[in-house]
Amino acid sequence: MTTQTILPVDAQQLSAQSQSSGEPGWLKDSRLKALGLAAELDLPKLEKTRVDRWNINNYGEYKPSQALAALQDAPASIAGLIEGQEEGSLIIQRNSGAVYARLAPELAAQGVIFTDLQSAVREHGDLVQRYLHKAVLPEEHSIAALHAALWNGGVFLYVPKNVILETPLQAVLLTDDAEAAFVPHILIVADTNSSVTYVDNYVSDKSEAGLHNGAVEVFVGAGATVRYATVHQLGQDTTDITYRRAVVENDGTIEWIIGEMNYGDTASDTKSVLKGNGSSSDAKVIAVGSGSQKLSYTTQAQHFGRNTPSDMITRAVMRDSATSIINGITKIEKGATRADGQQTEKVLMLSPKARGDANPILLIDEDDVTAGHAASVGQVNYEQVYYLMSRGLSRHDAETLIIYGFLAPVVSQIPLEGLRNQLQSLVERKLGQ
């Protein structure tokens, strides 16, 4: 079935907006081309999910954001996330644009670039143009095309060759105005033999319906390491659709750590393209669904290079009448000898009305490889509950212990203590504890 995409702007409006923002001609042309594609392409086809029934048309309009004079002027809704960051490297986007950007001087001295993407287009145009929309292609479907046409604010991070960053760089992306478009684009480039950890949080503070159409592109150079951690905690009012892609060169490493803690309908697709020999990917996803949420999470690893290991773990807990579709796709291309693709998807349901579906998929076009998958969907094991109750625990405490045990294989492997504690706190909040 084909569903007509409703365009939130026309070409004339988009062109005028691009010009008023001082964007270069190549970017204006890119936006207009993507808008044309959005009118022609279909919506993405999500496994067992009717995304056309979701709230995917409330884009709002581009509204310039007022810069923060100081970090203490930030909205109260994100105060806890930026506490103690006065001297750190931090970007804050509020609705349609960045309102705060700071790069620690010692990192700037090493040639690191960390700024909002719209500023990066003006100040580092050639570098941005080389990578923008090269991993998440506007041609994929109408959602990706609309993102390429409308993106605003965003983050640009460039780490030069041989630069090792020990301290994570952070971003907070807030939507608190339902009439303002919220379409951030994250672009990270790690040059040869560099290393970086990037952490971001997506937050909403409003009651009207809205949409986050986001994209993440990560380019990992030869021998480089990128750890990308993200926590989505958008409210019930906000539909969240996010596409993440990483392209990894020889001996490079991408590590994804993803916390899906939204309260509204959510679809995310996280893919690693292991292009170079010896490149590797590790993806950890933890999710909690509640209320009547509709959730679709996909992780993918595509192997082109030889001797390329990938590992994907997704663990999801569903309560109330939430439903989730968990997809894992490992694709090993011809010639990717000695590739090793492993994946695990598990769903724990806490309510008779909750639903979960785990779909592991292996697509292998090479003989000299190893690959495996594990998947399970089930309710809380009541024999375990009764055993724990026989040891003096209440039913509530027994069930809580089992849930934490279910999530522990992912949470315990998160190497960032602050992020681990944050996810633990968000899990407790979503489980009503």
N, C-alpha and C positions, 0 to 999 in steps of 0.2 A: 504494500500500500504506500502511495506517495502522499506526503502531507506538504501543502504549500507553506513555505516559510514566510512569516510576516516580518518584513524589514522595518526596523525601528527608525531608520533615517533613509533619505533618498540621496542620490549621488551629489546633487547640488549642495545639500546641507553638509554632507561629509567633506566635500572639497573645501567649502567655506570654513569649516571648523579646523581642518588641517592647516589652511593658510593662516588663519588667525592665531594658531598655536606656533607659527614660525617653523613648521616642519619642512624639510627638504622635499624637492620634487619627487625623488624616488619613493619616499614614504607615502606621499599623497597618492601616487600612482598605484602603489602596493595596496593601499586601503580601498581604492576605487575598484581595482581588479577583484579583490576579495569580496566586496559587496556584490559585484556582478555574479560571482560564483555562488554566493549564499542564496541568490534568487533562483539558481538553477539546480543546486544540489539537494539531495534528500537529507533527512535527519539521520544521525548515526543509528545503526541497527544494533541494539543492545539485546543480549540473550534474554528471552522471556520477560522483557521489560518494555512497556508502552510509554516511551519517553514523550510521545506526542500528547499524552494525557496529563503531563506535568505542566507546572507553571514555567514555561520557557520563553515567554514573550515579554515579560515585564523588565525590559532593559533599563527603562528610565532614559534620561538624556545626559549628555556630558555637562557637568557643572564644575567650574574651576573651584579648587579647594584653597582655603586660607592657610598659609604657612604658620607653623607654630613659632612663636618668638622664643620659647624655651620649652624644654622637655616637661617641666612641671605644669605646663598649660595643656597637656594632652588630655583627652576625654577620660573621665573616671572609669569607663568600661574597659580600658586597656592599661590602667595605671599599674595593676599587678604584674603585667607582662614586661613593663619597661623599667621597673624599679631598679635603681642602681646602674642604669645604662648611660649615665651622663658622659662617661669617658670612653664608652665602648663604640663599636661600629653598628649603627642602627638606622634603618629606614622605616618610616611610618607612612602608609598610604591611608587616606581617609576618603572614602567614596571614589570620586573620579581622578584624584591626583595625589601625589606625594606632598606631605605637609612637613616632613622632617627628614633630613638625611645627614648622617655624620659618619666619617671614616676616621679611625684613629690615625694620628699623624705618622706614627711609626710604620703603619701599613702603607700609607700613601707614599712614604719615602722609598718603599720597596717596589713601587710601581703598581700597586694594587688599585683597581678602579672599583668603587662601590657607590653607586648612585641610582636614582630612579631612572627608568628606561627612557622616559621622555627627555630628560636632561642629557642622557648618554647619546641620544640621537643627534643632539646639537653639538656636543663636545667631542664625541668619538664616533662620528657617523660611519666612517669606513669600516671600523671594527664591528659595529652593530649590524650594518648591512650584510656583512660576510656571513653572519650566523642567524639572523632573525628569520623565523618561519622556515628554517631548513630541517628541523626535526619534527615539529608539529605542522603539517602541511595544510594550507587552506583548502586544498583540493580533496581532503579526506571526507568531509561532509559539511552540511550547512552550519552546524554549530562552530566548527573550526574556522570556517570561512567568515562567519560573523565576528568571531573573536579577532581574526586578523584585520578586519575592517574597523573594529571599534575599540581595540585595546587602549587602555589609559594607565597612567601612573607606572606601576611595575617596578622591577628591580633589574639592574645590570651589575653583574659581578665578573670582573676579569682578574685572574691571578697569573702573574708572569711566570715565565720559565724558571724552574728550580726554586721557587719561593714556597716555603712551607709555613702555613699559618696554624698556630697552635690554638688560638682562641676563636670560637665560633662567631660568625657574623650573623646578625639577626634582622628580621623584618616583621612588622606587624601590619596586617591589612584589615582595615575596619570599614564596614558598611553600616551607617546609621542614618542614612537619608534615602528613603525608598524611591525618591524621584531622580536620584543621581545614578548614572550608569556605574557599575562596579565590574570592570573587565581587566584586571591586572595581568601583566605578562612578566614571567620570571625568566631571565636569560643569564646563564652561568657558563663561563668559558674558563677552563683550567688548562693552562699551557703545559708544555712538556715537563714532566717530573715535578710538578707542583702538587700541593695538598691543601685542602680547605674543607671546613665544616660550615654549612649554612643551615640556619634554623628559622622557620617562619610560623606565624600563627594567623589564622583567619577568624575574625570575630565579627558578630553582628550585634547591633543594639537598636532595634526598631521593631515595630509591630505590623507594618504593612508588608504586603507580598513583594518580593524582589528576587533577583537572579544574580548568581555569580557564575560567569562564563570565564574560566581561567585556563591558562596554558603555562606549562613549564618546559623549558628547553635547556638541557645540560650537555655541554661538549667537553669530553674528558680527553685530554691530549695523551700522547705516548708516555707511559710511566706515571701518569698523574693519578691522584686519588681525590674523589669528591664524595663527601658524606652529606646527603640532603635529607633533612628532617623537617616534617611539616605536621601541624596539628590543625584540623578544621573543626571549629566549634561554633558554627553558624546556627542561628535560631530556627525555630519552626517555620518562620515566615519566609525563609530564604532557600530557594532551590540551588543546589550546588552541582555544577558540571565542570570537571577538571580533567584535562589531558596532560600527562607528563611523559616526556621522552628524553632519553639519554643516548648519546652516540659515543662509544668508547673505542679509543684507538689502541695500538699495541701495548700490552702490559698495563693498561689503565684499569682503574677500579671505580665502579659506582656503587654506593650503598644508599638504599632508600629506607627511611624510617617514617612510617605514615600512621598517624592517629586520626581515624575517622570518627569524630565525636559530634557530628551535626545532629540537629533535631528535625531538619526538613528532608525532603527527598534528595537523594544524592547519587550521582554516578561519577566514578573516577576510573581512569584507564592509565596505568603506569607501565611503561615499556622501556626495556634496555635493549639497545642494538649493539651487540658485541662484534664490532667491525674488525678490530685488530686481533692479531695472534696474541694469545696469552691474556687477553682482556677478561674481566670478570664482573659479575653483578650479584648483589645480595639485596633482597627486598623483604622487609618485614612490615606487615600491615596488621593493625589491631583496630577492631570496630565494635561499637555497641549501638544497637538499634532499639528504639523505644516508640511508644505511641503507635501511630499508623504509618510510620515511615516506610517508603519504598526505596530500597538500596540496591545498587549494582556496582560491584567492585571487580575490576579486572587487572591482573598483573601479567606481564608478558616478558619473555626473553627470546630474542632472535639471535641465533649464533651464525656468524659468517666466518670468523677467524678460527684458526686451529688452536687446540688446547685451551678452550674457553669454558670455565665453570660458571654456572648460574644456580642460585638457590632462591626460592620464593616461598614465604610462609605467610598465610593469612589466617587469623583466628577472629571469629565474630561471635558476639553474644546477642541474641534477639530476645526482647521481652515484649509484653503487651501483644499488639497485633502487627508488629513490625515484620516486614518480609525482606529477604536479602537473596541476591544472586551473586555467588562468588565464582569467578572464572579465573583459571590459571592456564596460560598458553605458553608452551615451550616449542619453539620452532628451530630445528637444526638444519641448516642449509647444506646442500651438496658441497663437499670440500672442507667442511668444518670438522676435520678429523680430530679425535680425542676430545671432543666437546663433552661436557657433563652437565645435563640439565635436571635439576631436582625441584620438586614443588610439593607443598602441603596446604590443603584448604580444609578448615574445620569450622563447623557452626554448632553452637550450643543454644538450644531454645529453652527459655524459662517459662513459657506460657503455652497452653494448648492452641492458642490463636496465632502464635508466632510461626513464621515459616522461613525455611532456609534451604538453599540449593547450592551444592558445590559441584563445579564442573571442571575437572582437570583434563587438559588436552595436550597430547604429545604429537607433534608433526615432525617426522624425522626423514630426511632425504640423504643420509649418510650412514654407512655401515659401521665404521670404526668410532663408535660413540657409546656413552652410558647415559641413561636417563631413567627417571623414576617419579612416581607421584603417589600421594596418599590423600584421601579425602574422607570426611565423615560428617554426618548431620545427625544430631540426636538431642534428646532431652536430658535434663539432669538425672544422673544415676541415683535412684532413690535407695538402692542398697547402700551406696556410699553415705547418703544422708542419714539413714537409720544407724549405720555403724558409728558415725561421728556423734549422733545424738546419744547413743549408748555410752559414749565416753564423757557425757555431761554437757555437750554443746546444745544450745537451742537450735530449732530448725533453721531460723534465720542465719545464725552464725555458721551452721553447717553448710548451708547453700552458698553463703558468701565465700567460705573457704574453698569450696569446689570450683566456684567461678574464678577466683584468683588463681587457683591451680591450673585451670584451663588456659588462662591468658599468660601465665608465668613464662612459658617457653619463649614467648616473643618479648614480653616486657623485660625479663631479666637479661636479655641479650642487648638491650639498648645501652650503648656505651656512655651516654650523656646522663649524668645523675639528675640534673635539673629537669631534663625532658622526661626521664623515667618517673620522677616524682609528680610532674604535672599530669602525665597520662594516668597515673594511679589515682590522682585526685579527681580527674574528669570521669574516669570509670566509676568511681564511687558515686559521683553526682548523678550520672546517667542511670545507675542502678538504684537510685533513691535511698542511698545509705548515708 
